[in-house]
Amino acid sequence: MFWINVPIAVVGVLLTAPARCHRRQGVREPADDPVGQVLAIVGLACVAGALNEASTTGWTSALVLTLFAVGALALVAFAW
């Protein structure tokens, strides 16, 4: 079931590449934000992992609570 996402992601990258590569003269483009990208990935992965693990280890297990805490902190830092 996971592998259905791969062609969807490839199509998305191909469709957005022209917009990302288009440069107009005299227009300043926003810089890439690698810190924000990492924070978003870590935050969403931790929250998704916590939701996934909660069904097997319990909602109050140390792993689930830690994942939720790290995910929440990463997403708050991302929003800030």
N, CA, C, O and CB atoms as a CASP TS submission, in Angstrom:
PFRMAT TS
TARGET T0000
AUTHOR 0000-0000-0000
METHOD Language model
MODEL 1
PARENT N/A
ATOM      1  N   MET     1       0.810  -1.193   0.000  1.00  0.00           N
ATOM      2  CA  MET     1       0.000   0.000   0.000  1.00  0.00           C
ATOM      3  C   MET     1       0.866   1.274   0.000  1.00  0.00           C
ATOM      4  O   MET     1       0.502   2.287  -0.597  1.00  0.00           O
ATOM      5  CB  MET     1      -0.928  -0.011   1.203  1.00  0.00           C
ATOM      6  N   PHE     2       2.011   1.195   0.680  1.00  0.00           N
ATOM      7  CA  PHE     2       2.886   2.364   0.757  1.00  0.00           C
ATOM      8  C   PHE     2       3.368   2.792  -0.618  1.00  0.00           C
ATOM      9  O   PHE     2       3.464   3.987  -0.896  1.00  0.00           O
ATOM     10  CB  PHE     2       4.079   2.074   1.653  1.00  0.00           C
ATOM     11  N   TRP     3       3.670   1.835  -1.477  1.00  0.00           N
ATOM     12  CA  TRP     3       4.320   2.131  -2.748  1.00  0.00           C
ATOM     13  C   TRP     3       3.452   2.945  -3.697  1.00  0.00           C
ATOM     14  O   TRP     3       3.961   3.473  -4.686  1.00  0.00           O
ATOM     15  CB  TRP     3       4.719   0.855  -3.415  1.00  0.00           C
ATOM     16  N   ILE     4       2.160   3.062  -3.425  1.00  0.00           N
ATOM     17  CA  ILE     4       1.308   3.910  -4.262  1.00  0.00           C
ATOM     18  C   ILE     4       1.728   5.374  -4.134  1.00  0.00           C
ATOM     19  O   ILE     4       1.464   6.176  -5.030  1.00  0.00           O
ATOM     20  CB  ILE     4      -0.180   3.742  -3.873  1.00  0.00           C
ATOM     21  N   ASN     5       2.377   5.722  -3.029  1.00  0.00           N
ATOM     22  CA  ASN     5       2.800   7.105  -2.801  1.00  0.00           C
ATOM     23  C   ASN     5       3.985   7.512  -3.677  1.00  0.00           C
ATOM     24  O   ASN     5       4.164   8.696  -3.961  1.00  0.00           O
ATOM     25  CB  ASN     5       3.160   7.298  -1.344  1.00  0.00           C
ATOM     26  N   VAL     6       4.789   6.548  -4.103  1.00  0.00           N
ATOM     27  CA  VAL     6       5.998   6.872  -4.876  1.00  0.00           C
ATOM     28  C   VAL     6       5.654   7.530  -6.215  1.00  0.00           C
ATOM     29  O   VAL     6       6.192   8.600  -6.502  1.00  0.00           O
ATOM     30  CB  VAL     6       6.827   5.601  -5.120  1.00  0.00           C
ATOM     31  N   PRO     7       4.783   6.945  -7.050  1.00  0.00           N
ATOM     32  CA  PRO     7       4.470   7.643  -8.305  1.00  0.00           C
ATOM     33  C   PRO     7       3.758   8.974  -8.083  1.00  0.00           C
ATOM     34  O   PRO     7       3.923   9.903  -8.874  1.00  0.00           O
ATOM     35  CB  PRO     7       3.613   6.758  -9.185  1.00  0.00           C
ATOM     36  N   ILE     8       2.974   9.072  -7.022  1.00  0.00           N
ATOM     37  CA  ILE     8       2.302  10.337  -6.722  1.00  0.00           C
ATOM     38  C   ILE     8       3.342  11.406  -6.378  1.00  0.00           C
ATOM     39  O   ILE     8       3.225  12.549  -6.820  1.00  0.00           O
ATOM     40  CB  ILE     8       1.291  10.160  -5.551  1.00  0.00           C
ATOM     41  N   ALA     9       4.352  11.039  -5.596  1.00  0.00           N
ATOM     42  CA  ALA     9       5.407  11.988  -5.240  1.00  0.00           C
ATOM     43  C   ALA     9       6.226  12.389  -6.460  1.00  0.00           C
ATOM     44  O   ALA     9       6.593  13.554  -6.609  1.00  0.00           O
ATOM     45  CB  ALA     9       6.321  11.392  -4.171  1.00  0.00           C
ATOM     46  N   VAL    10       6.509  11.435  -7.324  1.00  0.00           N
ATOM     47  CA  VAL    10       7.279  11.741  -8.538  1.00  0.00           C
ATOM     48  C   VAL    10       6.508  12.718  -9.418  1.00  0.00           C
ATOM     49  O   VAL    10       7.084  13.677  -9.933  1.00  0.00           O
ATOM     50  CB  VAL    10       7.598  10.447  -9.326  1.00  0.00           C
ATOM     51  N   VAL    11       5.218  12.482  -9.594  1.00  0.00           N
ATOM     52  CA  VAL    11       4.392  13.395 -10.388  1.00  0.00           C
ATOM     53  C   VAL    11       4.365  14.776  -9.746  1.00  0.00           C
ATOM     54  O   VAL    11       4.455  15.786 -10.443  1.00  0.00           O
ATOM     55  CB  VAL    11       2.957  12.846 -10.536  1.00  0.00           C
ATOM     56  N   GLY    12       4.244  14.826  -8.429  1.00  0.00           N
ATOM     57  CA  GLY    12       4.235  16.114  -7.737  1.00  0.00           C
ATOM     58  C   GLY    12       5.521  16.887  -7.923  1.00  0.00           C
ATOM     59  O   GLY    12       5.494  18.098  -8.146  1.00  0.00           O
ATOM     60  N   VAL    13       6.649  16.199  -7.834  1.00  0.00           N
ATOM     61  CA  VAL    13       7.942  16.859  -8.029  1.00  0.00           C
ATOM     62  C   VAL    13       8.071  17.354  -9.470  1.00  0.00           C
ATOM     63  O   VAL    13       8.541  18.466  -9.710  1.00  0.00           O
ATOM     64  CB  VAL    13       9.105  15.894  -7.684  1.00  0.00           C
ATOM     65  N   LEU    14       7.655  16.530 -10.414  1.00  0.00           N
ATOM     66  CA  LEU    14       7.758  16.934 -11.822  1.00  0.00           C
ATOM     67  C   LEU    14       6.849  18.123 -12.143  1.00  0.00           C
ATOM     68  O   LEU    14       7.209  18.982 -12.949  1.00  0.00           O
ATOM     69  CB  LEU    14       7.409  15.756 -12.734  1.00  0.00           C
ATOM     70  N   LEU    15       5.689  18.172 -11.522  1.00  0.00           N
ATOM     71  CA  LEU    15       4.766  19.280 -11.790  1.00  0.00           C
ATOM     72  C   LEU    15       5.204  20.589 -11.133  1.00  0.00           C
ATOM     73  O   LEU    15       4.922  21.671 -11.649  1.00  0.00           O
ATOM     74  CB  LEU    15       3.376  18.917 -11.312  1.00  0.00           C
ATOM     75  N   THR    16       5.884  20.493 -10.008  1.00  0.00           N
ATOM     76  CA  THR    16       6.300  21.715  -9.312  1.00  0.00           C
ATOM     77  C   THR    16       7.687  22.195  -9.725  1.00  0.00           C
ATOM     78  O   THR    16       8.047  23.337  -9.441  1.00  0.00           O
ATOM     79  CB  THR    16       6.276  21.486  -7.822  1.00  0.00           C
ATOM     80  N   ALA    17       8.467  21.356 -10.385  1.00  0.00           N
ATOM     81  CA  ALA    17       9.826  21.745 -10.781  1.00  0.00           C
ATOM     82  C   ALA    17       9.851  22.972 -11.689  1.00  0.00           C
ATOM     83  O   ALA    17      10.681  23.852 -11.466  1.00  0.00           O
ATOM     84  CB  ALA    17      10.509  20.590 -11.481  1.00  0.00           C
ATOM     85  N   PRO    18       8.983  23.081 -12.706  1.00  0.00           N
ATOM     86  CA  PRO    18       9.032  24.287 -13.540  1.00  0.00           C
ATOM     87  C   PRO    18       8.747  25.566 -12.754  1.00  0.00           C
ATOM     88  O   PRO    18       9.357  26.603 -13.014  1.00  0.00           O
ATOM     89  CB  PRO    18       8.041  24.165 -14.676  1.00  0.00           C
ATOM     90  N   ALA    19       7.842  25.497 -11.815  1.00  0.00           N
ATOM     91  CA  ALA    19       7.529  26.683 -11.017  1.00  0.00           C
ATOM     92  C   ALA    19       8.708  27.049 -10.121  1.00  0.00           C
ATOM     93  O   ALA    19       8.981  28.231  -9.907  1.00  0.00           O
ATOM     94  CB  ALA    19       6.266  26.448 -10.167  1.00  0.00           C
ATOM     95  N   ARG    20       9.399  26.059  -9.604  1.00  0.00           N
ATOM     96  CA  ARG    20      10.535  26.305  -8.720  1.00  0.00           C
ATOM     97  C   ARG    20      11.736  26.828  -9.502  1.00  0.00           C
ATOM     98  O   ARG    20      12.490  27.656  -8.992  1.00  0.00           O
ATOM     99  CB  ARG    20      10.912  25.026  -7.969  1.00  0.00           C
ATOM    100  N   CYS    21      11.921  26.357 -10.725  1.00  0.00           N
ATOM    101  CA  CYS    21      13.085  26.745 -11.512  1.00  0.00           C
ATOM    102  C   CYS    21      12.879  28.029 -12.295  1.00  0.00           C
ATOM    103  O   CYS    21      13.839  28.589 -12.825  1.00  0.00           O
ATOM    104  CB  CYS    21      13.446  25.645 -12.453  1.00  0.00           C
ATOM    105  N   HIS    22      11.651  28.502 -12.376  1.00  0.00           N
ATOM    106  CA  HIS    22      11.366  29.714 -13.139  1.00  0.00           C
ATOM    107  C   HIS    22      11.937  30.919 -12.400  1.00  0.00           C
ATOM    108  O   HIS    22      11.604  31.165 -11.241  1.00  0.00           O
ATOM    109  CB  HIS    22       9.838  29.882 -13.367  1.00  0.00           C
ATOM    110  N   ARG    23      12.783  31.652 -13.070  1.00  0.00           N
ATOM    111  CA  ARG    23      13.396  32.841 -12.459  1.00  0.00           C
ATOM    112  C   ARG    23      13.097  34.047 -13.331  1.00  0.00           C
ATOM    113  O   ARG    23      13.304  34.036 -14.544  1.00  0.00           O
ATOM    114  CB  ARG    23      14.939  32.661 -12.279  1.00  0.00           C
ATOM    115  N   ARG    24      12.607  35.076 -12.680  1.00  0.00           N
ATOM    116  CA  ARG    24      12.383  36.327 -13.392  1.00  0.00           C
ATOM    117  C   ARG    24      13.494  37.293 -13.022  1.00  0.00           C
ATOM    118  O   ARG    24      13.969  37.310 -11.886  1.00  0.00           O
ATOM    119  CB  ARG    24      10.983  36.928 -13.060  1.00  0.00           C
ATOM    120  N   GLN    25      13.886  38.068 -13.961  1.00  0.00           N
ATOM    121  CA  GLN    25      14.976  38.995 -13.731  1.00  0.00           C
ATOM    122  C   GLN    25      14.500  40.117 -12.803  1.00  0.00           C
ATOM    123  O   GLN    25      13.438  40.703 -13.012  1.00  0.00           O
ATOM    124  CB  GLN    25      15.502  39.568 -15.072  1.00  0.00           C
ATOM    125  N   GLY    26      15.288  40.399 -11.799  1.00  0.00           N
ATOM    126  CA  GLY    26      14.964  41.473 -10.882  1.00  0.00           C
ATOM    127  C   GLY    26      14.059  41.062  -9.736  1.00  0.00           C
ATOM    128  O   GLY    26      13.748  41.891  -8.880  1.00  0.00           O
ATOM    129  N   VAL    27      13.631  39.824  -9.691  1.00  0.00           N
ATOM    130  CA  VAL    27      12.763  39.356  -8.610  1.00  0.00           C
ATOM    131  C   VAL    27      13.591  38.498  -7.680  1.00  0.00           C
ATOM    132  O   VAL    27      14.237  37.541  -8.108  1.00  0.00           O
ATOM    133  CB  VAL    27      11.535  38.561  -9.159  1.00  0.00           C
ATOM    134  N   ARG    28      13.570  38.842  -6.413  1.00  0.00           N
ATOM    135  CA  ARG    28      14.347  38.093  -5.431  1.00  0.00           C
ATOM    136  C   ARG    28      13.529  36.898  -4.957  1.00  0.00           C
ATOM    137  O   ARG    28      12.403  37.062  -4.485  1.00  0.00           O
ATOM    138  CB  ARG    28      14.753  38.997  -4.231  1.00  0.00           C
ATOM    139  N   GLU    29      14.087  35.703  -5.080  1.00  0.00           N
ATOM    140  CA  GLU    29      13.400  34.492  -4.653  1.00  0.00           C
ATOM    141  C   GLU    29      13.678  34.241  -3.177  1.00  0.00           C
ATOM    142  O   GLU    29      14.754  34.569  -2.676  1.00  0.00           O
ATOM    143  CB  GLU    29      13.839  33.280  -5.504  1.00  0.00           C
ATOM    144  N   PRO    30      12.713  33.662  -2.487  1.00  0.00           N
ATOM    145  CA  PRO    30      12.976  33.315  -1.089  1.00  0.00           C
ATOM    146  C   PRO    30      14.017  32.204  -1.000  1.00  0.00           C
ATOM    147  O   PRO    30      14.065  31.307  -1.841  1.00  0.00           O
ATOM    148  CB  PRO    30      11.676  32.884  -0.382  1.00  0.00           C
ATOM    149  N   ALA    31      14.839  32.282   0.024  1.00  0.00           N
ATOM    150  CA  ALA    31      15.882  31.277   0.206  1.00  0.00           C
ATOM    151  C   ALA    31      15.264  29.977   0.713  1.00  0.00           C
ATOM    152  O   ALA    31      14.215  29.979   1.357  1.00  0.00           O
ATOM    153  CB  ALA    31      16.967  31.784   1.187  1.00  0.00           C
ATOM    154  N   ASP    32      15.936  28.872   0.411  1.00  0.00           N
ATOM    155  CA  ASP    32      15.511  27.595   0.955  1.00  0.00           C
ATOM    156  C   ASP    32      15.673  27.621   2.463  1.00  0.00           C
ATOM    157  O   ASP    32      16.508  28.357   2.990  1.00  0.00           O
ATOM    158  CB  ASP    32      16.312  26.432   0.334  1.00  0.00           C
ATOM    159  N   ASP    33      14.879  26.821   3.157  1.00  0.00           N
ATOM    160  CA  ASP    33      14.907  26.784   4.614  1.00  0.00           C
ATOM    161  C   ASP    33      15.177  25.354   5.077  1.00  0.00           C
ATOM    162  O   ASP    33      14.241  24.640   5.439  1.00  0.00           O
ATOM    163  CB  ASP    33      13.573  27.315   5.208  1.00  0.00           C
ATOM    164  N   PRO    34      16.443  24.923   5.072  1.00  0.00           N
ATOM    165  CA  PRO    34      16.721  23.537   5.459  1.00  0.00           C
ATOM    166  C   PRO    34      16.373  23.239   6.916  1.00  0.00           C
ATOM    167  O   PRO    34      15.970  22.119   7.232  1.00  0.00           O
ATOM    168  CB  PRO    34      18.177  23.226   5.221  1.00  0.00           C
ATOM    169  N   VAL    35      16.519  24.215   7.805  1.00  0.00           N
ATOM    170  CA  VAL    35      16.170  23.991   9.212  1.00  0.00           C
ATOM    171  C   VAL    35      14.666  23.759   9.332  1.00  0.00           C
ATOM    172  O   VAL    35      14.231  22.852  10.042  1.00  0.00           O
ATOM    173  CB  VAL    35      16.610  25.197  10.096  1.00  0.00           C
ATOM    174  N   GLY    36      13.883  24.565   8.650  1.00  0.00           N
ATOM    175  CA  GLY    36      12.441  24.386   8.670  1.00  0.00           C
ATOM    176  C   GLY    36      12.023  23.059   8.074  1.00  0.00           C
ATOM    177  O   GLY    36      11.097  22.419   8.573  1.00  0.00           O
ATOM    178  N   GLN    37      12.689  22.638   7.017  1.00  0.00           N
ATOM    179  CA  GLN    37      12.377  21.345   6.409  1.00  0.00           C
ATOM    180  C   GLN    37      12.661  20.199   7.379  1.00  0.00           C
ATOM    181  O   GLN    37      11.855  19.276   7.500  1.00  0.00           O
ATOM    182  CB  GLN    37      13.183  21.153   5.118  1.00  0.00           C
ATOM    183  N   VAL    38      13.786  20.253   8.062  1.00  0.00           N
ATOM    184  CA  VAL    38      14.134  19.202   9.020  1.00  0.00           C
ATOM    185  C   VAL    38      13.151  19.200  10.187  1.00  0.00           C
ATOM    186  O   VAL    38      12.713  18.136  10.623  1.00  0.00           O
ATOM    187  CB  VAL    38      15.576  19.392   9.536  1.00  0.00           C
ATOM    188  N   LEU    39      12.799  20.388  10.700  1.00  0.00           N
ATOM    189  CA  LEU    39      11.849  20.457  11.811  1.00  0.00           C
ATOM    190  C   LEU    39      10.481  19.900  11.421  1.00  0.00           C
ATOM    191  O   LEU    39       9.851  19.195  12.208  1.00  0.00           O
ATOM    192  CB  LEU    39      11.703  21.898  12.291  1.00  0.00           C
ATOM    193  N   ALA    40      10.026  20.209  10.225  1.00  0.00           N
ATOM    194  CA  ALA    40       8.736  19.691   9.772  1.00  0.00           C
ATOM    195  C   ALA    40       8.776  18.175   9.621  1.00  0.00           C
ATOM    196  O   ALA    40       7.837  17.489  10.024  1.00  0.00           O
ATOM    197  CB  ALA    40       8.337  20.340   8.444  1.00  0.00           C
ATOM    198  N   ILE    41       9.847  17.652   9.050  1.00  0.00           N
ATOM    199  CA  ILE    41       9.969  16.205   8.870  1.00  0.00           C
ATOM    200  C   ILE    41      10.032  15.495  10.214  1.00  0.00           C
ATOM    201  O   ILE    41       9.339  14.500  10.426  1.00  0.00           O
ATOM    202  CB  ILE    41      11.213  15.870   8.039  1.00  0.00           C
ATOM    203  N   VAL    42      10.859  16.002  11.124  1.00  0.00           N
ATOM    204  CA  VAL    42      10.993  15.376  12.443  1.00  0.00           C
ATOM    205  C   VAL    42       9.677  15.449  13.198  1.00  0.00           C
ATOM    206  O   VAL    42       9.247  14.462  13.796  1.00  0.00           O
ATOM    207  CB  VAL    42      12.112  16.051  13.259  1.00  0.00           C
ATOM    208  N   GLY    43       9.034  16.611  13.174  1.00  0.00           N
ATOM    209  CA  GLY    43       7.772  16.776  13.898  1.00  0.00           C
ATOM    210  C   GLY    43       6.689  15.843  13.392  1.00  0.00           C
ATOM    211  O   GLY    43       6.034  15.163  14.182  1.00  0.00           O
ATOM    212  N   LEU    44       6.497  15.804  12.089  1.00  0.00           N
ATOM    213  CA  LEU    44       5.451  14.949  11.531  1.00  0.00           C
ATOM    214  C   LEU    44       5.787  13.468  11.691  1.00  0.00           C
ATOM    215  O   LEU    44       4.896  12.660  11.956  1.00  0.00           O
ATOM    216  CB  LEU    44       5.238  15.275  10.057  1.00  0.00           C
ATOM    217  N   ALA    45       7.055  13.104  11.535  1.00  0.00           N
ATOM    218  CA  ALA    45       7.446  11.704  11.701  1.00  0.00           C
ATOM    219  C   ALA    45       7.259  11.239  13.139  1.00  0.00           C
ATOM    220  O   ALA    45       6.815  10.116  13.379  1.00  0.00           O
ATOM    221  CB  ALA    45       8.897  11.505  11.275  1.00  0.00           C
ATOM    222  N   CYS    46       7.595  12.092  14.086  1.00  0.00           N
ATOM    223  CA  CYS    46       7.439  11.711  15.499  1.00  0.00           C
ATOM    224  C   CYS    46       5.970  11.573  15.879  1.00  0.00           C
ATOM    225  O   CYS    46       5.599  10.628  16.576  1.00  0.00           O
ATOM    226  CB  CYS    46       8.116  12.746  16.410  1.00  0.00           C
ATOM    227  N   VAL    47       5.143  12.488  15.437  1.00  0.00           N
ATOM    228  CA  VAL    47       3.715  12.391  15.749  1.00  0.00           C
ATOM    229  C   VAL    47       3.110  11.157  15.080  1.00  0.00           C
ATOM    230  O   VAL    47       2.326  10.441  15.702  1.00  0.00           O
ATOM    231  CB  VAL    47       2.969  13.669  15.294  1.00  0.00           C
ATOM    232  N   ALA    48       3.463  10.905  13.828  1.00  0.00           N
ATOM    233  CA  ALA    48       2.957   9.714  13.142  1.00  0.00           C
ATOM    234  C   ALA    48       3.471   8.438  13.816  1.00  0.00           C
ATOM    235  O   ALA    48       2.723   7.471  13.961  1.00  0.00           O
ATOM    236  CB  ALA    48       3.371   9.735  11.655  1.00  0.00           C
ATOM    237  N   GLY    49       4.722   8.432  14.220  1.00  0.00           N
ATOM    238  CA  GLY    49       5.272   7.277  14.921  1.00  0.00           C
ATOM    239  C   GLY    49       4.604   7.043  16.259  1.00  0.00           C
ATOM    240  O   GLY    49       4.355   5.899  16.640  1.00  0.00           O
ATOM    241  N   ALA    50       4.310   8.116  16.974  1.00  0.00           N
ATOM    242  CA  ALA    50       3.626   7.985  18.259  1.00  0.00           C
ATOM    243  C   ALA    50       2.230   7.412  18.067  1.00  0.00           C
ATOM    244  O   ALA    50       1.808   6.541  18.828  1.00  0.00           O
ATOM    245  CB  ALA    50       3.549   9.342  18.970  1.00  0.00           C
ATOM    246  N   LEU    51       1.514   7.890  17.065  1.00  0.00           N
ATOM    247  CA  LEU    51       0.175   7.356  16.802  1.00  0.00           C
ATOM    248  C   LEU    51       0.246   5.888  16.394  1.00  0.00           C
ATOM    249  O   LEU    51      -0.631   5.101  16.750  1.00  0.00           O
ATOM    250  CB  LEU    51      -0.526   8.175  15.706  1.00  0.00           C
ATOM    251  N   ASN    52       1.266   5.525  15.664  1.00  0.00           N
ATOM    252  CA  ASN    52       1.435   4.140  15.229  1.00  0.00           C
ATOM    253  C   ASN    52       1.792   3.229  16.403  1.00  0.00           C
ATOM    254  O   ASN    52       1.245   2.133  16.522  1.00  0.00           O
ATOM    255  CB  ASN    52       2.518   4.053  14.150  1.00  0.00           C
ATOM    256  N   GLU    53       2.688   3.665  17.256  1.00  0.00           N
ATOM    257  CA  GLU    53       3.139   2.848  18.383  1.00  0.00           C
ATOM    258  C   GLU    53       2.126   2.787  19.520  1.00  0.00           C
ATOM    259  O   GLU    53       2.157   1.851  20.318  1.00  0.00           O
ATOM    260  CB  GLU    53       4.443   3.381  18.906  1.00  0.00           C
ATOM    261  N   ALA    54       1.237   3.760  19.608  1.00  0.00           N
ATOM    262  CA  ALA    54       0.283   3.805  20.717  1.00  0.00           C
ATOM    263  C   ALA    54      -0.623   2.586  20.723  1.00  0.00           C
ATOM    264  O   ALA    54      -1.050   2.142  21.789  1.00  0.00           O
ATOM    265  CB  ALA    54      -0.557   5.073  20.643  1.00  0.00           C
ATOM    266  N   SER    55      -0.924   2.036  19.552  1.00  0.00           N
ATOM    267  CA  SER    55      -1.821   0.884  19.505  1.00  0.00           C
ATOM    268  C   SER    55      -1.176  -0.377  20.075  1.00  0.00           C
ATOM    269  O   SER    55      -1.882  -1.263  20.556  1.00  0.00           O
ATOM    270  CB  SER    55      -2.262   0.633  18.080  1.00  0.00           C
ATOM    271  N   THR    56       0.141  -0.470  20.028  1.00  0.00           N
ATOM    272  CA  THR    56       0.802  -1.678  20.523  1.00  0.00           C
ATOM    273  C   THR    56       1.405  -1.508  21.911  1.00  0.00           C
ATOM    274  O   THR    56       1.380  -2.442  22.712  1.00  0.00           O
ATOM    275  CB  THR    56       1.877  -2.096  19.565  1.00  0.00           C
ATOM    276  N   THR    57       1.943  -0.334  22.203  1.00  0.00           N
ATOM    277  CA  THR    57       2.615  -0.157  23.496  1.00  0.00           C
ATOM    278  C   THR    57       1.768   0.588  24.516  1.00  0.00           C
ATOM    279  O   THR    57       2.109   0.621  25.698  1.00  0.00           O
ATOM    280  CB  THR    57       3.911   0.578  23.299  1.00  0.00           C
ATOM    281  N   GLY    58       0.666   1.188  24.071  1.00  0.00           N
ATOM    282  CA  GLY    58      -0.197   1.930  24.992  1.00  0.00           C
ATOM    283  C   GLY    58       0.071   3.419  24.920  1.00  0.00           C
ATOM    284  O   GLY    58       1.185   3.856  24.631  1.00  0.00           O
ATOM    285  N   TRP    59      -0.970   4.190  25.188  1.00  0.00           N
ATOM    286  CA  TRP    59      -0.888   5.642  25.070  1.00  0.00           C
ATOM    287  C   TRP    59       0.012   6.283  26.120  1.00  0.00           C
ATOM    288  O   TRP    59       0.510   7.390  25.913  1.00  0.00           O
ATOM    289  CB  TRP    59      -2.261   6.232  25.169  1.00  0.00           C
ATOM    290  N   THR    60       0.225   5.608  27.230  1.00  0.00           N
ATOM    291  CA  THR    60       1.040   6.203  28.296  1.00  0.00           C
ATOM    292  C   THR    60       2.436   5.603  28.375  1.00  0.00           C
ATOM    293  O   THR    60       3.142   5.821  29.359  1.00  0.00           O
ATOM    294  CB  THR    60       0.349   6.036  29.629  1.00  0.00           C
ATOM    295  N   SER    61       2.847   4.851  27.360  1.00  0.00           N
ATOM    296  CA  SER    61       4.201   4.298  27.388  1.00  0.00           C
ATOM    297  C   SER    61       5.225   5.421  27.199  1.00  0.00           C
ATOM    298  O   SER    61       4.925   6.473  26.635  1.00  0.00           O
ATOM    299  CB  SER    61       4.373   3.210  26.291  1.00  0.00           C
ATOM    300  N   ALA    62       6.420   5.168  27.679  1.00  0.00           N
ATOM    301  CA  ALA    62       7.474   6.181  27.599  1.00  0.00           C
ATOM    302  C   ALA    62       7.806   6.522  26.148  1.00  0.00           C
ATOM    303  O   ALA    62       8.066   7.682  25.829  1.00  0.00           O
ATOM    304  CB  ALA    62       8.733   5.695  28.324  1.00  0.00           C
ATOM    305  N   LEU    63       7.800   5.535  25.280  1.00  0.00           N
ATOM    306  CA  LEU    63       8.114   5.763  23.872  1.00  0.00           C
ATOM    307  C   LEU    63       7.097   6.691  23.227  1.00  0.00           C
ATOM    308  O   LEU    63       7.466   7.649  22.548  1.00  0.00           O
ATOM    309  CB  LEU    63       8.167   4.438  23.116  1.00  0.00           C
ATOM    310  N   VAL    64       5.822   6.408  23.437  1.00  0.00           N
ATOM    311  CA  VAL    64       4.766   7.218  22.816  1.00  0.00           C
ATOM    312  C   VAL    64       4.790   8.646  23.358  1.00  0.00           C
ATOM    313  O   VAL    64       4.691   9.603  22.590  1.00  0.00           O
ATOM    314  CB  VAL    64       3.380   6.582  23.061  1.00  0.00           C
ATOM    315  N   LEU    65       4.920   8.791  24.661  1.00  0.00           N
ATOM    316  CA  LEU    65       4.950  10.139  25.244  1.00  0.00           C
ATOM    317  C   LEU    65       6.182  10.921  24.776  1.00  0.00           C
ATOM    318  O   LEU    65       6.098  12.125  24.531  1.00  0.00           O
ATOM    319  CB  LEU    65       4.934  10.057  26.781  1.00  0.00           C
ATOM    320  N   THR    66       7.313  10.243  24.654  1.00  0.00           N
ATOM    321  CA  THR    66       8.530  10.909  24.166  1.00  0.00           C
ATOM    322  C   THR    66       8.369  11.343  22.710  1.00  0.00           C
ATOM    323  O   THR    66       8.741  12.457  22.342  1.00  0.00           O
ATOM    324  CB  THR    66       9.749   9.974  24.306  1.00  0.00           C
ATOM    325  N   LEU    67       7.808  10.448  21.884  1.00  0.00           N
ATOM    326  CA  LEU    67       7.595  10.807  20.480  1.00  0.00           C
ATOM    327  C   LEU    67       6.643  11.987  20.342  1.00  0.00           C
ATOM    328  O   LEU    67       6.884  12.895  19.547  1.00  0.00           O
ATOM    329  CB  LEU    67       7.053   9.612  19.705  1.00  0.00           C
ATOM    330  N   PHE    68       5.566  11.971  21.113  1.00  0.00           N
ATOM    331  CA  PHE    68       4.640  13.101  21.071  1.00  0.00           C
ATOM    332  C   PHE    68       5.321  14.396  21.512  1.00  0.00           C
ATOM    333  O   PHE    68       5.109  15.446  20.904  1.00  0.00           O
ATOM    334  CB  PHE    68       3.423  12.821  21.956  1.00  0.00           C
ATOM    335  N   ALA    69       6.134  14.329  22.560  1.00  0.00           N
ATOM    336  CA  ALA    69       6.808  15.528  23.062  1.00  0.00           C
ATOM    337  C   ALA    69       7.804  16.071  22.039  1.00  0.00           C
ATOM    338  O   ALA    69       7.835  17.272  21.772  1.00  0.00           O
ATOM    339  CB  ALA    69       7.527  15.222  24.384  1.00  0.00           C
ATOM    340  N   VAL    70       8.610  15.189  21.472  1.00  0.00           N
ATOM    341  CA  VAL    70       9.595  15.627  20.476  1.00  0.00           C
ATOM    342  C   VAL    70       8.879  16.181  19.248  1.00  0.00           C
ATOM    343  O   VAL    70       9.284  17.207  18.702  1.00  0.00           O
ATOM    344  CB  VAL    70      10.534  14.457  20.074  1.00  0.00           C
ATOM    345  N   GLY    71       7.821  15.506  18.815  1.00  0.00           N
ATOM    346  CA  GLY    71       7.054  15.982  17.668  1.00  0.00           C
ATOM    347  C   GLY    71       6.425  17.335  17.916  1.00  0.00           C
ATOM    348  O   GLY    71       6.460  18.209  17.050  1.00  0.00           O
ATOM    349  N   ALA    72       5.852  17.513  19.088  1.00  0.00           N
ATOM    350  CA  ALA    72       5.229  18.791  19.424  1.00  0.00           C
ATOM    351  C   ALA    72       6.268  19.911  19.466  1.00  0.00           C
ATOM    352  O   ALA    72       6.034  21.000  18.943  1.00  0.00           O
ATOM    353  CB  ALA    72       4.502  18.693  20.772  1.00  0.00           C
ATOM    354  N   LEU    73       7.408  19.642  20.085  1.00  0.00           N
ATOM    355  CA  LEU    73       8.454  20.669  20.153  1.00  0.00           C
ATOM    356  C   LEU    73       8.976  21.021  18.770  1.00  0.00           C
ATOM    357  O   LEU    73       9.203  22.193  18.470  1.00  0.00           O
ATOM    358  CB  LEU    73       9.608  20.197  21.036  1.00  0.00           C
ATOM    359  N   ALA    74       9.164  20.023  17.936  1.00  0.00           N
ATOM    360  CA  ALA    74       9.662  20.287  16.585  1.00  0.00           C
ATOM    361  C   ALA    74       8.651  21.096  15.774  1.00  0.00           C
ATOM    362  O   ALA    74       9.037  22.006  15.039  1.00  0.00           O
ATOM    363  CB  ALA    74       9.980  18.968  15.866  1.00  0.00           C
ATOM    364  N   LEU    75       7.362  20.776  15.898  1.00  0.00           N
ATOM    365  CA  LEU    75       6.348  21.512  15.141  1.00  0.00           C
ATOM    366  C   LEU    75       6.166  22.939  15.663  1.00  0.00           C
ATOM    367  O   LEU    75       5.912  23.859  14.886  1.00  0.00           O
ATOM    368  CB  LEU    75       5.016  20.769  15.193  1.00  0.00           C
ATOM    369  N   VAL    76       6.295  23.119  16.972  1.00  0.00           N
ATOM    370  CA  VAL    76       6.223  24.487  17.524  1.00  0.00           C
ATOM    371  C   VAL    76       7.425  25.298  17.047  1.00  0.00           C
ATOM    372  O   VAL    76       7.282  26.464  16.679  1.00  0.00           O
ATOM    373  CB  VAL    76       6.174  24.459  19.089  1.00  0.00           C
ATOM    374  N   ALA    77       8.617  24.680  17.052  1.00  0.00           N
ATOM    375  CA  ALA    77       9.804  25.380  16.544  1.00  0.00           C
ATOM    376  C   ALA    77       9.662  25.676  15.063  1.00  0.00           C
ATOM    377  O   ALA    77      10.098  26.730  14.602  1.00  0.00           O
ATOM    378  CB  ALA    77      11.072  24.552  16.794  1.00  0.00           C
ATOM    379  N   PHE    78       9.064  24.771  14.315  1.00  0.00           N
ATOM    380  CA  PHE    78       8.827  24.995  12.889  1.00  0.00           C
ATOM    381  C   PHE    78       7.883  26.185  12.678  1.00  0.00           C
ATOM    382  O   PHE    78       8.132  27.035  11.824  1.00  0.00           O
ATOM    383  CB  PHE    78       8.242  23.723  12.233  1.00  0.00           C
ATOM    384  N   ALA    79       6.814  26.241  13.450  1.00  0.00           N
ATOM    385  CA  ALA    79       5.849  27.336  13.311  1.00  0.00           C
ATOM    386  C   ALA    79       6.457  28.676  13.714  1.00  0.00           C
ATOM    387  O   ALA    79       6.130  29.714  13.138  1.00  0.00           O
ATOM    388  CB  ALA    79       4.607  27.057  14.155  1.00  0.00           C
ATOM    389  N   TRP    80       7.342  28.643  14.707  1.00  0.00           N
ATOM    390  CA  TRP    80       7.974  29.872  15.170  1.00  0.00           C
ATOM    391  C   TRP    80       8.913  30.384  14.113  1.00  0.00           C
ATOM    392  O   TRP    80       9.552  31.418  14.304  1.00  0.00           O
ATOM    393  CB  TRP    80       8.721  29.652  16.489  1.00  0.00           C
TER
END
